């Protein structure tokens, strides 16, 4: 079974599948206030607008990031 982690905010949940991640770093470069690999949790979705999150997630080259709207 594939492991996934969920990071929620009021209107959106960011879903991360670590096994799919190729560590391209696009998420960190695009939204550094949301994605911080040194922090726990490393994804803080409330630090960007829902639109910015969706745009960035749709550009994830591996498909490791996805979202679900609430």
N, CA, C and O atoms as a Maestro MAE file, in Angstrom:
{
 s_m_m2io_version
 :::
 2.0.0
}

f_m_ct {
 s_m_title
 :::
 protein
 m_atom[280] {
  # First column is atom index #
  i_m_mmod_type
  r_m_x_coord
  r_m_y_coord
  r_m_z_coord
  i_m_residue_number
  s_m_chain_name
  s_m_pdb_residue_name
  s_m_pdb_atom_name
  i_m_atomic_number
  :::
  1 25 0.835 -1.191 0.000 1 A "UNK " " N  " 7
  2 3 0.000 0.000 0.000 1 A "UNK " " CA " 6
  3 2 0.880 1.254 0.000 1 A "UNK " " C  " 6
  4 15 1.872 1.342 0.723 1 A "UNK " " O  " 8
  5 25 0.488 2.205 -0.823 2 A "UNK " " N  " 7
  6 3 1.252 3.445 -0.928 2 A "UNK " " CA " 6
  7 2 0.941 4.374 0.248 2 A "UNK " " C  " 6
  8 15 -0.218 4.598 0.596 2 A "UNK " " O  " 8
  9 25 1.992 4.899 0.840 3 A "UNK " " N  " 7
  10 3 1.844 5.832 1.957 3 A "UNK " " CA " 6
  11 2 1.586 7.218 1.397 3 A "UNK " " C  " 6
  12 15 2.219 7.636 0.428 3 A "UNK " " O  " 8
  13 25 0.648 7.930 2.017 4 A "UNK " " N  " 7
  14 3 0.443 9.333 1.674 4 A "UNK " " CA " 6
  15 2 0.217 10.103 2.961 4 A "UNK " " C  " 6
  16 15 -0.295 9.567 3.944 4 A "UNK " " O  " 8
  17 25 0.604 11.362 2.938 5 A "UNK " " N  " 7
  18 3 0.426 12.238 4.091 5 A "UNK " " CA " 6
  19 2 -0.443 13.397 3.652 5 A "UNK " " C  " 6
  20 15 -0.339 13.875 2.522 5 A "UNK " " O  " 8
  21 25 -1.309 13.849 4.564 6 A "UNK " " N  " 7
  22 3 -2.228 14.934 4.251 6 A "UNK " " CA " 6
  23 2 -1.976 16.124 5.158 6 A "UNK " " C  " 6
  24 15 -1.736 15.984 6.357 6 A "UNK " " O  " 8
  25 25 -2.039 17.297 4.549 7 A "UNK " " N  " 7
  26 3 -1.818 18.562 5.253 7 A "UNK " " CA " 6
  27 2 -3.019 19.445 4.946 7 A "UNK " " C  " 6
  28 15 -3.203 19.885 3.811 7 A "UNK " " O  " 8
  29 25 -3.839 19.701 5.970 8 A "UNK " " N  " 7
  30 3 -5.117 20.366 5.764 8 A "UNK " " CA " 6
  31 2 -5.096 21.846 6.093 8 A "UNK " " C  " 6
  32 15 -4.357 22.315 6.959 8 A "UNK " " O  " 8
  33 25 -5.932 22.552 5.370 9 A "UNK " " N  " 7
  34 3 -6.324 23.916 5.709 9 A "UNK " " CA " 6
  35 2 -7.831 23.946 5.510 9 A "UNK " " C  " 6
  36 15 -8.416 22.938 5.113 9 A "UNK " " O  " 8
  37 25 -8.463 25.060 5.773 10 A "UNK " " N  " 7
  38 3 -9.921 25.115 5.738 10 A "UNK " " CA " 6
  39 2 -10.529 24.651 4.422 10 A "UNK " " C  " 6
  40 15 -11.480 23.869 4.415 10 A "UNK " " O  " 8
  41 25 -9.986 25.128 3.313 11 A "UNK " " N  " 7
  42 3 -10.609 24.914 2.012 11 A "UNK " " CA " 6
  43 2 -9.899 23.905 1.111 11 A "UNK " " C  " 6
  44 15 -10.367 23.616 0.010 11 A "UNK " " O  " 8
  45 25 -8.774 23.372 1.579 12 A "UNK " " N  " 7
  46 3 -7.947 22.541 0.701 12 A "UNK " " CA " 6
  47 2 -7.079 21.597 1.531 12 A "UNK " " C  " 6
  48 15 -6.598 21.966 2.603 12 A "UNK " " O  " 8
  49 25 -6.883 20.395 1.037 13 A "UNK " " N  " 7
  50 3 -5.965 19.445 1.653 13 A "UNK " " CA " 6
  51 2 -4.875 19.109 0.639 13 A "UNK " " C  " 6
  52 15 -5.166 18.706 -0.487 13 A "UNK " " O  " 8
  53 25 -3.623 19.279 1.048 14 A "UNK " " N  " 7
  54 3 -2.484 18.909 0.211 14 A "UNK " " CA " 6
  55 2 -2.128 17.462 0.545 14 A "UNK " " C  " 6
  56 15 -1.977 17.107 1.714 14 A "UNK " " O  " 8
  57 25 -1.997 16.646 -0.471 15 A "UNK " " N  " 7
  58 3 -1.668 15.229 -0.298 15 A "UNK " " CA " 6
  59 2 -0.281 14.989 -0.894 15 A "UNK " " C  " 6
  60 15 -0.015 15.349 -2.041 15 A "UNK " " O  " 8
  61 25 0.591 14.379 -0.101 16 A "UNK " " N  " 7
  62 3 1.963 14.096 -0.541 16 A "UNK " " CA " 6
  63 2 2.212 12.601 -0.491 16 A "UNK " " C  " 6
  64 15 1.973 11.961 0.534 16 A "UNK " " O  " 8
  65 25 2.693 12.039 -1.599 17 A "UNK " " N  " 7
  66 3 3.052 10.622 -1.684 17 A "UNK " " CA " 6
  67 2 4.572 10.534 -1.771 17 A "UNK " " C  " 6
  68 15 5.137 10.688 -2.853 17 A "UNK " " O  " 8
  69 25 5.247 10.286 -0.631 18 A "UNK " " N  " 7
  70 3 6.705 10.330 -0.590 18 A "UNK " " CA " 6
  71 2 7.407 9.389 -1.566 18 A "UNK " " C  " 6
  72 15 8.471 9.732 -2.081 18 A "UNK " " O  " 8
  73 25 6.843 8.219 -1.831 19 A "UNK " " N  " 7
  74 3 7.512 7.263 -2.732 19 A "UNK " " CA " 6
  75 2 7.542 7.759 -4.175 19 A "UNK " " C  " 6
  76 15 8.401 7.350 -4.956 19 A "UNK " " O  " 8
  77 25 6.603 8.643 -4.532 20 A "UNK " " N  " 7
  78 3 6.556 9.185 -5.893 20 A "UNK " " CA " 6
  79 2 7.486 10.379 -6.073 20 A "UNK " " C  " 6
  80 15 7.844 10.727 -7.199 20 A "UNK " " O  " 8
  81 25 7.875 11.000 -4.975 21 A "UNK " " N  " 7
  82 3 8.653 12.241 -5.024 21 A "UNK " " CA " 6
  83 2 10.040 11.997 -5.620 21 A "UNK " " C  " 6
  84 15 10.753 11.084 -5.205 21 A "UNK " " O  " 8
  85 25 10.414 12.834 -6.610 22 A "UNK " " N  " 7
  86 3 11.746 12.730 -7.222 22 A "UNK " " CA " 6
  87 2 12.671 13.839 -6.717 22 A "UNK " " C  " 6
  88 15 13.791 13.985 -7.208 22 A "UNK " " O  " 8
  89 25 12.216 14.606 -5.759 23 A "UNK " " N  " 7
  90 3 13.004 15.670 -5.117 23 A "UNK " " CA " 6
  91 2 13.546 16.690 -6.114 23 A "UNK " " C  " 6
  92 15 14.697 17.116 -6.022 23 A "UNK " " O  " 8
  93 25 12.699 17.073 -7.068 24 A "UNK " " N  " 7
  94 3 13.079 18.097 -8.046 24 A "UNK " " CA " 6
  95 2 13.203 19.468 -7.380 24 A "UNK " " C  " 6
  96 15 13.933 20.334 -7.863 24 A "UNK " " O  " 8
  97 25 12.491 19.660 -6.277 25 A "UNK " " N  " 7
  98 3 12.598 20.909 -5.526 25 A "UNK " " CA " 6
  99 2 11.740 22.041 -6.054 25 A "UNK " " C  " 6
  100 15 11.844 23.168 -5.570 25 A "UNK " " O  " 8
  101 25 10.896 21.768 -7.033 26 A "UNK " " N  " 7
  102 3 10.062 22.824 -7.604 26 A "UNK " " CA " 6
  103 2 9.104 23.380 -6.554 26 A "UNK " " C  " 6
  104 15 8.862 24.587 -6.523 26 A "UNK " " O  " 8
  105 25 8.566 22.536 -5.708 27 A "UNK " " N  " 7
  106 3 7.648 23.006 -4.663 27 A "UNK " " CA " 6
  107 2 8.357 23.973 -3.721 27 A "UNK " " C  " 6
  108 15 7.822 25.034 -3.400 27 A "UNK " " O  " 8
  109 25 9.545 23.614 -3.283 28 A "UNK " " N  " 7
  110 3 10.318 24.439 -2.345 28 A "UNK " " CA " 6
  111 2 10.710 25.760 -2.998 28 A "UNK " " C  " 6
  112 15 10.641 26.811 -2.360 28 A "UNK " " O  " 8
  113 25 11.121 25.716 -4.263 29 A "UNK " " N  " 7
  114 3 11.534 26.936 -4.966 29 A "UNK " " CA " 6
  115 2 10.351 27.846 -5.258 29 A "UNK " " C  " 6
  116 15 10.478 29.069 -5.203 29 A "UNK " " O  " 8
  117 25 9.194 27.252 -5.569 30 A "UNK " " N  " 7
  118 3 8.019 28.037 -5.934 30 A "UNK " " CA " 6
  119 2 7.331 28.644 -4.716 30 A "UNK " " C  " 6
  120 15 6.964 29.819 -4.732 30 A "UNK " " O  " 8
  121 25 7.156 27.857 -3.667 31 A "UNK " " N  " 7
  122 3 6.456 28.320 -2.459 31 A "UNK " " CA " 6
  123 2 7.265 27.966 -1.208 31 A "UNK " " C  " 6
  124 15 6.881 27.066 -0.461 31 A "UNK " " O  " 8
  125 25 8.375 28.662 -0.973 32 A "UNK " " N  " 7
  126 3 9.228 28.321 0.171 32 A "UNK " " CA " 6
  127 2 8.571 28.533 1.537 32 A "UNK " " C  " 6
  128 15 9.009 27.945 2.527 32 A "UNK " " O  " 8
  129 25 7.534 29.359 1.604 33 A "UNK " " N  " 7
  130 3 6.843 29.557 2.887 33 A "UNK " " CA " 6
  131 2 5.885 28.408 3.191 33 A "UNK " " C  " 6
  132 15 5.428 28.255 4.324 33 A "UNK " " O  " 8
  133 25 5.585 27.608 2.179 34 A "UNK " " N  " 7
  134 3 4.706 26.444 2.350 34 A "UNK " " CA " 6
  135 2 5.527 25.172 2.538 34 A "UNK " " C  " 6
  136 15 5.249 24.371 3.431 34 A "UNK " " O  " 8
  137 25 6.543 24.993 1.687 35 A "UNK " " N  " 7
  138 3 7.336 23.764 1.682 35 A "UNK " " CA " 6
  139 2 8.713 24.032 2.275 35 A "UNK " " C  " 6
  140 15 9.530 24.741 1.686 35 A "UNK " " O  " 8
  141 25 8.957 23.458 3.445 36 A "UNK " " N  " 7
  142 3 10.250 23.621 4.120 36 A "UNK " " CA " 6
  143 2 10.700 22.253 4.616 36 A "UNK " " C  " 6
  144 15 10.251 21.809 5.673 36 A "UNK " " O  " 8
  145 25 11.584 21.569 3.874 37 A "UNK " " N  " 7
  146 3 11.992 20.218 4.240 37 A "UNK " " CA " 6
  147 2 12.661 20.111 5.605 37 A "UNK " " C  " 6
  148 15 12.767 19.012 6.151 37 A "UNK " " O  " 8
  149 25 13.112 21.222 6.162 38 A "UNK " " N  " 7
  150 3 13.767 21.193 7.474 38 A "UNK " " CA " 6
  151 2 12.774 21.326 8.625 38 A "UNK " " C  " 6
  152 15 13.133 21.103 9.781 38 A "UNK " " O  " 8
  153 25 11.540 21.684 8.320 39 A "UNK " " N  " 7
  154 3 10.522 21.907 9.359 39 A "UNK " " CA " 6
  155 2 9.648 20.665 9.527 39 A "UNK " " C  " 6
  156 15 9.591 19.802 8.652 39 A "UNK " " O  " 8
  157 25 8.984 20.600 10.650 40 A "UNK " " N  " 7
  158 3 7.996 19.547 10.912 40 A "UNK " " CA " 6
  159 2 6.723 20.221 11.384 40 A "UNK " " C  " 6
  160 15 6.768 20.876 12.425 40 A "UNK " " O  " 8
  161 25 5.604 20.116 10.710 41 A "UNK " " N  " 7
  162 3 5.460 19.450 9.420 41 A "UNK " " CA " 6
  163 2 6.139 20.257 8.314 41 A "UNK " " C  " 6
  164 15 6.273 21.476 8.423 41 A "UNK " " O  " 8
  165 25 6.559 19.588 7.270 42 A "UNK " " N  " 7
  166 3 7.311 20.269 6.217 42 A "UNK " " CA " 6
  167 2 6.413 21.002 5.224 42 A "UNK " " C  " 6
  168 15 6.890 21.834 4.452 42 A "UNK " " O  " 8
  169 25 5.111 20.697 5.240 43 A "UNK " " N  " 7
  170 3 4.148 21.406 4.393 43 A "UNK " " CA " 6
  171 2 3.197 22.186 5.295 43 A "UNK " " C  " 6
  172 15 2.548 21.617 6.173 43 A "UNK " " O  " 8
  173 25 3.123 23.495 5.067 44 A "UNK " " N  " 7
  174 3 2.232 24.379 5.825 44 A "UNK " " CA " 6
  175 2 1.325 25.088 4.818 44 A "UNK " " C  " 6
  176 15 1.634 26.200 4.388 44 A "UNK " " O  " 8
  177 25 0.209 24.459 4.437 45 A "UNK " " N  " 7
  178 3 -0.618 24.997 3.358 45 A "UNK " " CA " 6
  179 2 -1.255 26.352 3.648 45 A "UNK " " C  " 6
  180 15 -1.630 27.071 2.722 45 A "UNK " " O  " 8
  181 25 -1.380 26.705 4.923 46 A "UNK " " N  " 7
  182 3 -2.006 27.996 5.218 46 A "UNK " " CA " 6
  183 2 -1.100 29.187 4.896 46 A "UNK " " C  " 6
  184 15 -1.528 30.335 5.015 46 A "UNK " " O  " 8
  185 25 0.132 28.929 4.493 47 A "UNK " " N  " 7
  186 3 1.072 30.011 4.178 47 A "UNK " " CA " 6
  187 2 1.001 30.486 2.724 47 A "UNK " " C  " 6
  188 15 1.865 31.245 2.285 47 A "UNK " " O  " 8
  189 25 -0.014 30.053 1.975 48 A "UNK " " N  " 7
  190 3 -0.209 30.520 0.598 48 A "UNK " " CA " 6
  191 2 -1.699 30.456 0.275 48 A "UNK " " C  " 6
  192 15 -2.469 29.789 0.966 48 A "UNK " " O  " 8
  193 25 -2.084 31.148 -0.766 49 A "UNK " " N  " 7
  194 3 -3.484 31.114 -1.198 49 A "UNK " " CA " 6
  195 2 -3.791 29.749 -1.818 49 A "UNK " " C  " 6
  196 15 -2.894 29.038 -2.270 49 A "UNK " " O  " 8
  197 25 -5.069 29.406 -1.827 50 A "UNK " " N  " 7
  198 3 -5.486 28.142 -2.436 50 A "UNK " " CA " 6
  199 2 -5.094 28.114 -3.909 50 A "UNK " " C  " 6
  200 15 -4.668 27.079 -4.421 50 A "UNK " " O  " 8
  201 25 -5.238 29.241 -4.585 51 A "UNK " " N  " 7
  202 3 -4.890 29.321 -6.008 51 A "UNK " " CA " 6
  203 2 -3.401 29.062 -6.232 51 A "UNK " " C  " 6
  204 15 -3.030 28.321 -7.142 51 A "UNK " " O  " 8
  205 25 -2.548 29.669 -5.407 52 A "UNK " " N  " 7
  206 3 -1.097 29.463 -5.526 52 A "UNK " " CA " 6
  207 2 -0.743 28.000 -5.264 52 A "UNK " " C  " 6
  208 15 0.096 27.430 -5.961 52 A "UNK " " O  " 8
  209 25 -1.377 27.394 -4.268 53 A "UNK " " N  " 7
  210 3 -1.128 25.980 -3.966 53 A "UNK " " CA " 6
  211 2 -1.524 25.089 -5.139 53 A "UNK " " C  " 6
  212 15 -0.758 24.215 -5.546 53 A "UNK " " O  " 8
  213 25 -2.710 25.310 -5.676 54 A "UNK " " N  " 7
  214 3 -3.185 24.480 -6.786 54 A "UNK " " CA " 6
  215 2 -2.269 24.610 -8.002 54 A "UNK " " C  " 6
  216 15 -1.937 23.613 -8.644 54 A "UNK " " O  " 8
  217 25 -1.864 25.838 -8.314 55 A "UNK " " N  " 7
  218 3 -0.963 26.041 -9.454 55 A "UNK " " CA " 6
  219 2 0.353 25.302 -9.250 55 A "UNK " " C  " 6
  220 15 0.847 24.645 -10.166 55 A "UNK " " O  " 8
  221 25 0.916 25.409 -8.063 56 A "UNK " " N  " 7
  222 3 2.193 24.747 -7.781 56 A "UNK " " CA " 6
  223 2 2.034 23.229 -7.819 56 A "UNK " " C  " 6
  224 15 2.859 22.540 -8.419 56 A "UNK " " O  " 8
  225 25 0.998 22.708 -7.195 57 A "UNK " " N  " 7
  226 3 0.768 21.262 -7.157 57 A "UNK " " CA " 6
  227 2 0.586 20.706 -8.571 57 A "UNK " " C  " 6
  228 15 1.074 19.620 -8.883 57 A "UNK " " O  " 8
  229 25 -0.111 21.445 -9.415 58 A "UNK " " N  " 7
  230 3 -0.311 20.998 -10.800 58 A "UNK " " CA " 6
  231 2 0.988 20.978 -11.599 58 A "UNK " " C  " 6
  232 15 1.049 20.360 -12.662 58 A "UNK " " O  " 8
  233 25 2.023 21.644 -11.102 59 A "UNK " " N  " 7
  234 3 3.330 21.652 -11.768 59 A "UNK " " CA " 6
  235 2 4.320 20.652 -11.175 59 A "UNK " " C  " 6
  236 15 5.478 20.618 -11.592 59 A "UNK " " O  " 8
  237 25 3.893 19.850 -10.226 60 A "UNK " " N  " 7
  238 3 4.773 18.845 -9.624 60 A "UNK " " CA " 6
  239 2 5.116 17.801 -10.696 60 A "UNK " " C  " 6
  240 15 4.220 17.122 -11.197 60 A "UNK " " O  " 8
  241 25 6.398 17.666 -11.055 61 A "UNK " " N  " 7
  242 3 6.768 16.784 -12.165 61 A "UNK " " CA " 6
  243 2 6.541 15.294 -11.911 61 A "UNK " " C  " 6
  244 15 6.369 14.529 -12.861 61 A "UNK " " O  " 8
  245 25 6.537 14.875 -10.660 62 A "UNK " " N  " 7
  246 3 6.404 13.445 -10.360 62 A "UNK " " CA " 6
  247 2 4.973 13.031 -10.039 62 A "UNK " " C  " 6
  248 15 4.652 11.843 -10.051 62 A "UNK " " O  " 8
  249 25 4.113 14.007 -9.753 63 A "UNK " " N  " 7
  250 3 2.759 13.684 -9.317 63 A "UNK " " CA " 6
  251 2 2.697 13.301 -7.852 63 A "UNK " " C  " 6
  252 15 1.688 12.766 -7.393 63 A "UNK " " O  " 8
  253 25 3.769 13.569 -7.108 64 A "UNK " " N  " 7
  254 3 3.793 13.234 -5.679 64 A "UNK " " CA " 6
  255 2 2.858 14.127 -4.873 64 A "UNK " " C  " 6
  256 15 2.388 13.736 -3.805 64 A "UNK " " O  " 8
  257 25 2.591 15.319 -5.381 65 A "UNK " " N  " 7
  258 3 1.688 16.244 -4.705 65 A "UNK " " CA " 6
  259 2 0.354 16.291 -5.440 65 A "UNK " " C  " 6
  260 15 0.305 16.326 -6.670 65 A "UNK " " O  " 8
  261 25 -0.715 16.290 -4.669 66 A "UNK " " N  " 7
  262 3 -2.052 16.471 -5.221 66 A "UNK " " CA " 6
  263 2 -2.864 17.231 -4.181 66 A "UNK " " C  " 6
  264 15 -2.372 17.508 -3.087 66 A "UNK " " O  " 8
  265 25 -4.087 17.565 -4.515 67 A "UNK " " N  " 7
  266 3 -4.925 18.284 -3.558 67 A "UNK " " CA " 6
  267 2 -6.364 17.823 -3.666 67 A "UNK " " C  " 6
  268 15 -6.796 17.259 -4.671 67 A "UNK " " O  " 8
  269 25 -7.085 18.085 -2.592 68 A "UNK " " N  " 7
  270 3 -8.516 17.812 -2.515 68 A "UNK " " CA " 6
  271 2 -9.155 19.066 -1.941 68 A "UNK " " C  " 6
  272 15 -8.741 19.553 -0.889 68 A "UNK " " O  " 8
  273 25 -10.157 19.586 -2.624 69 A "UNK " " N  " 7
  274 3 -10.840 20.773 -2.119 69 A "UNK " " CA " 6
  275 2 -11.889 20.365 -1.098 69 A "UNK " " C  " 6
  276 15 -12.553 19.339 -1.249 69 A "UNK " " O  " 8
  277 25 -12.032 21.178 -0.057 70 A "UNK " " N  " 7
  278 3 -12.988 20.874 1.021 70 A "UNK " " CA " 6
  279 2 -14.330 21.496 0.721 70 A "UNK " " C  " 6
  280 15 -15.266 21.355 1.508 70 A "UNK " " O  " 8
  :::
 }
 m_bond[279] {
  # First column is bond index #
  i_m_from
  i_m_to
  i_m_order
  :::
  1 1 2 1
  2 2 3 1
  3 3 4 2
  4 3 5 1
  5 5 6 1
  6 6 7 1
  7 7 8 2
  8 7 9 1
  9 9 10 1
  10 10 11 1
  11 11 12 2
  12 11 13 1
  13 13 14 1
  14 14 15 1
  15 15 16 2
  16 15 17 1
  17 17 18 1
  18 18 19 1
  19 19 20 2
  20 19 21 1
  21 21 22 1
  22 22 23 1
  23 23 24 2
  24 23 25 1
  25 25 26 1
  26 26 27 1
  27 27 28 2
  28 27 29 1
  29 29 30 1
  30 30 31 1
  31 31 32 2
  32 31 33 1
  33 33 34 1
  34 34 35 1
  35 35 36 2
  36 35 37 1
  37 37 38 1
  38 38 39 1
  39 39 40 2
  40 39 41 1
  41 41 42 1
  42 42 43 1
  43 43 44 2
  44 43 45 1
  45 45 46 1
  46 46 47 1
  47 47 48 2
  48 47 49 1
  49 49 50 1
  50 50 51 1
  51 51 52 2
  52 51 53 1
  53 53 54 1
  54 54 55 1
  55 55 56 2
  56 55 57 1
  57 57 58 1
  58 58 59 1
  59 59 60 2
  60 59 61 1
  61 61 62 1
  62 62 63 1
  63 63 64 2
  64 63 65 1
  65 65 66 1
  66 66 67 1
  67 67 68 2
  68 67 69 1
  69 69 70 1
  70 70 71 1
  71 71 72 2
  72 71 73 1
  73 73 74 1
  74 74 75 1
  75 75 76 2
  76 75 77 1
  77 77 78 1
  78 78 79 1
  79 79 80 2
  80 79 81 1
  81 81 82 1
  82 82 83 1
  83 83 84 2
  84 83 85 1
  85 85 86 1
  86 86 87 1
  87 87 88 2
  88 87 89 1
  89 89 90 1
  90 90 91 1
  91 91 92 2
  92 91 93 1
  93 93 94 1
  94 94 95 1
  95 95 96 2
  96 95 97 1
  97 97 98 1
  98 98 99 1
  99 99 100 2
  100 99 101 1
  101 101 102 1
  102 102 103 1
  103 103 104 2
  104 103 105 1
  105 105 106 1
  106 106 107 1
  107 107 108 2
  108 107 109 1
  109 109 110 1
  110 110 111 1
  111 111 112 2
  112 111 113 1
  113 113 114 1
  114 114 115 1
  115 115 116 2
  116 115 117 1
  117 117 118 1
  118 118 119 1
  119 119 120 2
  120 119 121 1
  121 121 122 1
  122 122 123 1
  123 123 124 2
  124 123 125 1
  125 125 126 1
  126 126 127 1
  127 127 128 2
  128 127 129 1
  129 129 130 1
  130 130 131 1
  131 131 132 2
  132 131 133 1
  133 133 134 1
  134 134 135 1
  135 135 136 2
  136 135 137 1
  137 137 138 1
  138 138 139 1
  139 139 140 2
  140 139 141 1
  141 141 142 1
  142 142 143 1
  143 143 144 2
  144 143 145 1
  145 145 146 1
  146 146 147 1
  147 147 148 2
  148 147 149 1
  149 149 150 1
  150 150 151 1
  151 151 152 2
  152 151 153 1
  153 153 154 1
  154 154 155 1
  155 155 156 2
  156 155 157 1
  157 157 158 1
  158 158 159 1
  159 159 160 2
  160 159 161 1
  161 161 162 1
  162 162 163 1
  163 163 164 2
  164 163 165 1
  165 165 166 1
  166 166 167 1
  167 167 168 2
  168 167 169 1
  169 169 170 1
  170 170 171 1
  171 171 172 2
  172 171 173 1
  173 173 174 1
  174 174 175 1
  175 175 176 2
  176 175 177 1
  177 177 178 1
  178 178 179 1
  179 179 180 2
  180 179 181 1
  181 181 182 1
  182 182 183 1
  183 183 184 2
  184 183 185 1
  185 185 186 1
  186 186 187 1
  187 187 188 2
  188 187 189 1
  189 189 190 1
  190 190 191 1
  191 191 192 2
  192 191 193 1
  193 193 194 1
  194 194 195 1
  195 195 196 2
  196 195 197 1
  197 197 198 1
  198 198 199 1
  199 199 200 2
  200 199 201 1
  201 201 202 1
  202 202 203 1
  203 203 204 2
  204 203 205 1
  205 205 206 1
  206 206 207 1
  207 207 208 2
  208 207 209 1
  209 209 210 1
  210 210 211 1
  211 211 212 2
  212 211 213 1
  213 213 214 1
  214 214 215 1
  215 215 216 2
  216 215 217 1
  217 217 218 1
  218 218 219 1
  219 219 220 2
  220 219 221 1
  221 221 222 1
  222 222 223 1
  223 223 224 2
  224 223 225 1
  225 225 226 1
  226 226 227 1
  227 227 228 2
  228 227 229 1
  229 229 230 1
  230 230 231 1
  231 231 232 2
  232 231 233 1
  233 233 234 1
  234 234 235 1
  235 235 236 2
  236 235 237 1
  237 237 238 1
  238 238 239 1
  239 239 240 2
  240 239 241 1
  241 241 242 1
  242 242 243 1
  243 243 244 2
  244 243 245 1
  245 245 246 1
  246 246 247 1
  247 247 248 2
  248 247 249 1
  249 249 250 1
  250 250 251 1
  251 251 252 2
  252 251 253 1
  253 253 254 1
  254 254 255 1
  255 255 256 2
  256 255 257 1
  257 257 258 1
  258 258 259 1
  259 259 260 2
  260 259 261 1
  261 261 262 1
  262 262 263 1
  263 263 264 2
  264 263 265 1
  265 265 266 1
  266 266 267 1
  267 267 268 2
  268 267 269 1
  269 269 270 1
  270 270 271 1
  271 271 272 2
  272 271 273 1
  273 273 274 1
  274 274 275 1
  275 275 276 2
  276 275 277 1
  277 277 278 1
  278 278 279 1
  279 279 280 2
  :::
 }
}
